[in-house]
Amino acid sequence: MPTPTKGPRLGGGPAHERLILANLATSLFEHRRITTTETRAKRLRPLAERMVTFAKRGDLSSRRRVMTVIKDKSVVHELFTDIAPQMAERQGGYTRVTKIGPRKGDNAPMAVIELVLEPLSPKQATVAEATAATKRAAKPETEATAPVQETPAAPEPAEESAEEGTDEAK
């Protein structure tokens, strides 16, 4: 069972809070960016990141897990077919929260939460390439690669004996 939220909730009770977050997540995936209060944006971020992670898996059980939160099938389809492939190379950080000025009516602190759909920056791409290269280099030898290295070593003594035989003939 998840740990209950400490302090005041977004709605009146836990069920109302879940409904608010589900509606916010639906709007976020439908419009790619929404303006809401800072508190709601901060509470929505982990839920949205988890939904994108499920969408990146792409299997039926992940789709069903997402459907428990987001009830709109067209939004779930968009999440799995459009958004998830764009996030394929990202390891996390699928959303961005940007604080904006206070709301005019009640002076509530506002924020924009949006999906980060831009490709990785050149610096981040270079770091990703370097990490992948070090992982490949640090990978221990498998049984498949070990015999390949032994076979070139085996013919070398045969070539030397052939050379010795030619020296004796001279």
The 8 nearest C-alpha neighbors of each residue, nearest first, counted from 0:
[[1, 2, 3, 4, 13, 14, 17, 5],
 [2, 0, 3, 4, 13, 5, 17, 46],
 [1, 3, 4, 0, 5, 13, 6, 8],
 [4, 2, 1, 5, 13, 0, 6, 8],
 [5, 3, 6, 2, 8, 7, 13, 1],
 [4, 6, 3, 7, 8, 2, 13, 9],
 [5, 7, 4, 8, 3, 9, 12, 13],
 [6, 8, 9, 5, 4, 10, 11, 12],
 [9, 7, 10, 6, 16, 11, 12, 4],
 [8, 10, 16, 7, 11, 39, 19, 15],
 [11, 9, 16, 15, 8, 12, 13, 19],
 [10, 12, 15, 8, 9, 13, 16, 14],
 [13, 11, 15, 14, 10, 16, 8, 9],
 [12, 14, 16, 15, 17, 11, 8, 10],
 [15, 13, 17, 16, 12, 18, 10, 11],
 [14, 16, 18, 10, 12, 13, 17, 11],
 [15, 17, 10, 13, 19, 18, 14, 9],
 [18, 16, 14, 20, 15, 19, 21, 13],
 [17, 19, 21, 15, 16, 20, 22, 14],
 [18, 20, 16, 22, 21, 17, 23, 15],
 [19, 21, 23, 17, 22, 18, 43, 24],
 [22, 20, 18, 24, 23, 19, 68, 69],
 [23, 21, 25, 19, 20, 24, 18, 26],
 [22, 24, 20, 26, 25, 21, 27, 19],
 [25, 23, 27, 21, 26, 22, 20, 47],
 [24, 26, 22, 28, 23, 27, 69, 29],
 [27, 25, 29, 23, 24, 28, 30, 22],
 [28, 26, 24, 31, 32, 30, 25, 29],
 [29, 27, 31, 25, 26, 30, 24, 78],
 [28, 30, 26, 27, 31, 74, 25, 77],
 [29, 31, 32, 27, 28, 26, 33, 25],
 [32, 30, 27, 28, 114, 113, 29, 33],
 [33, 31, 113, 27, 30, 112, 114, 111],
 [34, 32, 112, 111, 27, 35, 113, 30],
 [35, 33, 111, 110, 112, 32, 109, 36],
 [34, 36, 110, 109, 111, 40, 33, 39],
 [35, 37, 109, 39, 38, 110, 108, 40],
 [36, 38, 110, 40, 109, 39, 108, 41],
 [39, 37, 41, 40, 36, 42, 9, 35],
 [38, 40, 42, 36, 41, 37, 43, 35],
 [41, 39, 43, 37, 42, 38, 112, 44],
 [42, 40, 38, 39, 44, 43, 37, 96],
 [41, 43, 39, 40, 44, 38, 45, 46],
 [44, 42, 40, 46, 41, 45, 39, 20],
 [43, 45, 47, 46, 41, 42, 48, 40],
 [46, 44, 48, 47, 43, 49, 42, 41],
 [45, 47, 49, 43, 48, 44, 50, 42],
 [46, 48, 50, 44, 49, 45, 24, 43],
 [49, 47, 45, 51, 50, 46, 93, 44],
 [48, 50, 52, 46, 47, 51, 45, 53],
 [51, 49, 47, 53, 52, 48, 65, 54],
 [52, 50, 54, 48, 53, 49, 55, 47],
 [53, 51, 49, 55, 54, 50, 48, 56],
 [52, 54, 50, 61, 56, 51, 55, 49],
 [53, 55, 51, 79, 57, 56, 52, 83],
 [56, 54, 83, 52, 57, 53, 51, 87],
 [57, 55, 53, 54, 58, 52, 61, 83],
 [56, 58, 54, 55, 61, 79, 53, 59],
 [59, 57, 61, 60, 56, 62, 54, 53],
 [58, 60, 62, 61, 63, 57, 64, 56],
 [59, 61, 63, 62, 58, 64, 57, 65],
 [62, 60, 64, 53, 63, 59, 58, 65],
 [63, 61, 59, 65, 60, 64, 66, 58],
 [62, 64, 66, 60, 61, 65, 59, 67],
 [65, 63, 61, 67, 66, 62, 60, 68],
 [64, 66, 62, 67, 63, 68, 69, 50],
 [65, 67, 63, 69, 68, 64, 70, 62],
 [68, 66, 65, 64, 69, 63, 70, 62],
 [69, 67, 66, 65, 21, 70, 64, 17],
 [70, 68, 66, 71, 21, 25, 67, 65],
 [69, 71, 66, 72, 68, 67, 75, 25],
 [72, 70, 74, 73, 69, 75, 25, 66],
 [73, 71, 75, 74, 76, 70, 66, 69],
 [72, 74, 76, 75, 71, 77, 78, 29],
 [75, 73, 77, 76, 72, 71, 29, 78],
 [76, 74, 78, 72, 77, 73, 79, 71],
 [75, 77, 73, 79, 74, 78, 80, 72],
 [78, 76, 74, 80, 81, 75, 79, 73],
 [77, 79, 82, 75, 76, 81, 80, 83],
 [78, 80, 54, 76, 83, 77, 81, 75],
 [81, 79, 77, 78, 76, 82, 83, 84],
 [82, 80, 77, 78, 83, 79, 84, 85],
 [81, 83, 78, 85, 84, 79, 80, 86],
 [82, 84, 55, 86, 79, 85, 54, 81],
 [85, 83, 87, 86, 82, 81, 80, 55],
 [84, 86, 82, 83, 87, 116, 81, 88],
 [85, 87, 83, 89, 84, 88, 82, 116],
 [88, 86, 84, 85, 89, 83, 55, 90],
 [89, 87, 86, 90, 85, 119, 84, 118],
 [90, 88, 86, 91, 87, 92, 93, 119],
 [89, 91, 88, 92, 87, 86, 93, 52],
 [92, 90, 89, 93, 48, 52, 86, 94],
 [91, 93, 94, 90, 48, 95, 89, 115],
 [92, 94, 115, 91, 114, 48, 95, 86],
 [95, 93, 114, 115, 113, 92, 44, 112],
 [94, 96, 113, 112, 114, 115, 97, 93],
 [97, 95, 112, 111, 110, 98, 113, 94],
 [98, 96, 111, 110, 112, 99, 95, 113],
 [97, 99, 110, 109, 111, 96, 100, 37],
 [98, 100, 110, 109, 97, 101, 111, 108],
 [101, 99, 109, 108, 102, 98, 110, 106],
 [102, 100, 108, 106, 107, 109, 103, 99],
 [101, 103, 106, 107, 104, 105, 109, 108],
 [102, 104, 106, 105, 101, 107, 100, 108],
 [105, 103, 102, 106, 107, 101, 108, 109],
 [104, 106, 107, 103, 102, 101, 108, 109],
 [107, 105, 102, 101, 103, 104, 108, 100],
 [108, 106, 102, 101, 105, 109, 36, 103],
 [109, 107, 101, 36, 37, 102, 106, 100],
 [108, 110, 36, 37, 101, 99, 35, 100],
 [111, 109, 98, 37, 99, 97, 36, 35],
 [110, 112, 34, 97, 96, 33, 35, 98],
 [113, 111, 96, 95, 33, 32, 40, 97],
 [114, 112, 32, 95, 94, 31, 115, 111],
 [113, 115, 94, 31, 93, 116, 95, 32],
 [116, 114, 93, 94, 117, 95, 113, 92],
 [115, 117, 114, 118, 85, 86, 93, 82],
 [118, 116, 115, 119, 120, 85, 86, 114],
 [119, 117, 120, 116, 85, 86, 115, 88],
 [118, 120, 123, 124, 121, 117, 89, 122],
 [119, 121, 123, 122, 124, 118, 117, 125],
 [122, 120, 124, 123, 125, 119, 126, 118],
 [121, 123, 125, 120, 124, 126, 119, 127],
 [122, 124, 126, 120, 125, 121, 119, 127],
 [123, 125, 121, 127, 126, 122, 119, 120],
 [126, 124, 128, 122, 127, 123, 121, 129],
 [125, 127, 123, 129, 124, 128, 130, 122],
 [126, 128, 124, 130, 125, 129, 123, 131],
 [129, 127, 125, 131, 126, 130, 132, 124],
 [130, 128, 132, 126, 131, 127, 125, 133],
 [131, 129, 127, 133, 132, 128, 126, 134],
 [130, 132, 134, 128, 129, 133, 127, 135],
 [133, 131, 129, 135, 134, 130, 128, 136],
 [134, 132, 136, 130, 135, 131, 137, 129],
 [133, 135, 131, 137, 132, 136, 138, 130],
 [134, 136, 132, 138, 133, 137, 131, 130],
 [137, 135, 133, 134, 138, 132, 139, 131],
 [136, 138, 134, 135, 133, 139, 132, 140],
 [137, 139, 135, 136, 134, 140, 133, 141],
 [140, 138, 137, 141, 136, 135, 142, 144],
 [141, 139, 144, 145, 138, 142, 143, 137],
 [140, 142, 143, 144, 139, 145, 138, 146],
 [141, 143, 145, 144, 140, 146, 147, 139],
 [142, 144, 141, 145, 146, 147, 140, 148],
 [143, 145, 147, 141, 142, 146, 140, 148],
 [144, 146, 142, 148, 147, 143, 141, 140],
 [147, 145, 149, 148, 144, 150, 143, 142],
 [148, 146, 144, 145, 149, 150, 143, 151],
 [147, 149, 146, 145, 150, 151, 144, 152],
 [150, 148, 146, 152, 147, 151, 153, 145],
 [149, 151, 153, 152, 147, 148, 146, 154],
 [152, 150, 153, 149, 154, 148, 155, 147],
 [151, 153, 149, 150, 155, 154, 148, 156],
 [152, 154, 150, 151, 155, 156, 149, 157],
 [155, 153, 157, 156, 152, 151, 158, 150],
 [154, 156, 158, 157, 153, 152, 159, 151],
 [157, 155, 159, 158, 154, 160, 153, 152],
 [158, 156, 154, 160, 155, 159, 161, 153],
 [159, 157, 161, 155, 156, 160, 162, 154],
 [160, 158, 162, 156, 161, 157, 163, 155],
 [161, 159, 163, 157, 162, 158, 164, 156],
 [160, 162, 158, 164, 159, 163, 157, 165],
 [163, 161, 159, 165, 164, 160, 158, 166],
 [164, 162, 160, 166, 165, 161, 159, 167],
 [163, 165, 161, 167, 162, 166, 160, 168],
 [164, 166, 168, 162, 163, 167, 161, 169],
 [167, 165, 163, 169, 164, 168, 162, 161],
 [168, 166, 164, 165, 169, 163, 162, 161],
 [167, 169, 165, 166, 164, 163, 162, 161],
 [168, 166, 167, 165, 164, 163, 162, 161]]
